[in-house]
Amino acid sequence: MKHILTGFSLISSWALLALALGCASTNTQTQSEQDLLIAAGFKVVTPKTTVQQQKLQSLPPGQLAMITRGGQTYYVFPDAANNRALVGGPKQYQSYQQYRLAQHLSAEQLATAQAYQDASMNWGGWGGWGVGWGGWY
């Protein structure tokens, strides 16, 4: 019985750690998204009325929403936890998309460079081409 409890507590500890890390990465991801939006020219807006606060709360959290008001298009990223929203127009949205694309490409290039580095770390350790393969070239 003692082994079962020890195994259960170990599994519980790992599950709790995974949950904590998952929440931390979500917060980090949201913050980096907000950083990109601000860099693209989005403005921080704090709702002043109850109606504005309700509208902010009704937006999907962590997602950029497109809103048309008075014939103008706005893009709104709600940050309900801090009672604010990041708001931009079409130009800011286009800049944001370009920043995201550049960030994605940079991440892909880094992953590719790391893969090549890992592959070349022990190139001579297995004898190179032909050696150990019976002379097959």
C-alpha positions as CSV (number, residue, x, y, z in Angstrom):
1,M,0.0,0.0,0.0
2,K,2.9,2.3,0.8
3,H,4.3,1.9,-2.8
4,I,0.9,2.8,-4.3
5,L,0.7,6.0,-2.2
6,T,4.3,7.0,-3.1
7,G,3.6,6.4,-6.8
8,F,0.4,8.4,-6.6
9,S,2.1,11.4,-4.8
10,L,4.8,11.3,-7.4
11,I,2.3,11.4,-10.3
12,S,0.3,14.2,-8.5
13,S,3.5,16.2,-8.1
14,W,4.3,15.9,-11.8
15,A,0.7,16.8,-12.8
16,L,0.8,19.9,-10.5
17,L,4.1,20.9,-12.0
18,A,2.8,20.5,-15.5
19,L,-0.2,22.6,-14.7
20,A,1.9,25.4,-13.2
21,L,4.2,25.4,-16.2
22,G,1.2,25.5,-18.6
23,C,-0.3,28.5,-16.9
24,A,3.1,30.3,-16.8
25,S,3.6,29.7,-20.5
26,T,0.1,31.0,-21.3
27,N,0.8,34.2,-19.3
28,T,4.1,34.6,-21.1
29,Q,2.5,34.0,-24.5
30,T,-0.2,36.6,-23.8
31,Q,2.4,39.1,-22.6
32,S,4.5,38.6,-25.7
33,E,1.4,39.1,-27.8
34,Q,0.7,42.3,-26.1
35,D,4.3,43.4,-26.6
36,L,3.9,42.8,-30.3
37,L,0.7,44.8,-30.4
38,I,2.2,47.7,-28.6
39,A,5.3,47.6,-30.9
40,A,2.9,47.7,-33.9
41,G,1.3,50.9,-32.6
42,F,-1.7,49.6,-30.7
43,K,-2.8,52.0,-28.0
44,V,-3.7,51.0,-24.4
45,V,-7.3,52.0,-23.6
46,T,-8.9,51.8,-20.2
47,P,-12.7,51.5,-20.1
48,K,-14.3,54.4,-18.2
49,T,-17.9,53.4,-18.0
50,T,-19.7,50.2,-16.8
51,V,-20.9,49.6,-20.4
52,Q,-17.4,49.8,-21.8
53,Q,-16.2,47.4,-19.0
54,Q,-19.0,45.0,-19.9
55,K,-18.0,45.1,-23.6
56,L,-14.4,44.4,-22.7
57,Q,-15.5,41.4,-20.6
58,S,-17.6,40.1,-23.4
59,L,-14.6,39.8,-25.8
60,P,-12.9,36.5,-26.2
61,P,-9.8,36.5,-23.9
62,G,-6.4,36.3,-25.5
63,Q,-7.8,36.9,-29.0
64,L,-7.7,39.8,-31.3
65,A,-11.3,40.9,-32.2
66,M,-12.2,43.0,-35.2
67,I,-14.9,45.6,-34.5
68,T,-16.6,48.0,-36.9
69,R,-17.9,51.2,-35.4
70,G,-19.1,54.3,-37.2
71,G,-17.8,52.9,-40.5
72,Q,-14.3,52.5,-39.0
73,T,-12.6,49.1,-38.4
74,Y,-10.8,48.6,-35.1
75,Y,-8.8,45.6,-33.8
76,V,-9.2,45.1,-30.0
77,F,-7.1,42.8,-27.8
78,P,-8.8,42.5,-24.4
79,D,-6.7,42.4,-21.2
80,A,-9.6,42.0,-18.8
81,A,-7.2,41.0,-15.9
82,N,-5.7,44.5,-16.0
83,N,-9.0,46.2,-17.0
84,R,-7.7,47.5,-20.3
85,A,-7.7,46.8,-24.0
86,L,-5.1,47.3,-26.8
87,V,-6.8,49.0,-29.8
88,G,-5.5,49.6,-33.2
89,G,-6.6,50.3,-36.8
90,P,-5.9,48.6,-40.1
91,K,-2.3,50.1,-40.3
92,Q,-1.4,48.9,-36.8
93,Y,-3.0,45.5,-37.6
94,Q,-0.9,45.2,-40.7
95,S,2.3,46.0,-38.8
96,Y,1.3,43.5,-36.1
97,Q,0.9,40.8,-38.8
98,Q,4.4,41.6,-40.2
99,Y,5.9,41.4,-36.7
100,R,4.3,38.1,-36.1
101,L,5.5,36.7,-39.4
102,A,9.1,38.0,-38.7
103,Q,9.0,36.4,-35.2
104,H,7.7,33.1,-36.6
105,L,10.4,33.0,-39.3
106,S,13.1,33.9,-36.7
107,A,11.9,31.0,-34.5
108,E,12.0,28.6,-37.5
109,Q,15.5,29.7,-38.4
110,L,16.7,29.2,-34.9
111,A,15.1,25.7,-34.7
112,T,16.8,24.8,-38.0
113,A,20.2,26.1,-36.9
114,Q,19.9,24.1,-33.6
115,A,19.0,21.0,-35.5
116,Y,22.0,21.3,-37.8
117,Q,24.2,22.0,-34.7
118,D,22.9,18.9,-33.0
119,A,23.4,16.8,-36.1
120,S,27.0,17.9,-36.5
121,M,28.1,17.7,-32.9
122,N,29.5,14.2,-33.2
123,W,30.2,13.9,-36.9
124,G,33.4,11.8,-36.6
125,G,32.1,9.7,-33.7
126,W,30.7,7.0,-36.0
127,G,33.5,6.9,-38.5
128,G,32.2,9.2,-41.2
129,W,31.2,8.1,-44.7
130,G,32.3,4.6,-45.7
131,V,34.1,3.7,-42.5
132,G,32.3,1.0,-40.6
133,W,29.9,0.4,-43.5
134,G,32.1,-2.2,-45.2
135,G,33.7,0.3,-47.6
136,W,30.3,1.4,-49.1
137,Y,30.6,4.9,-50.4
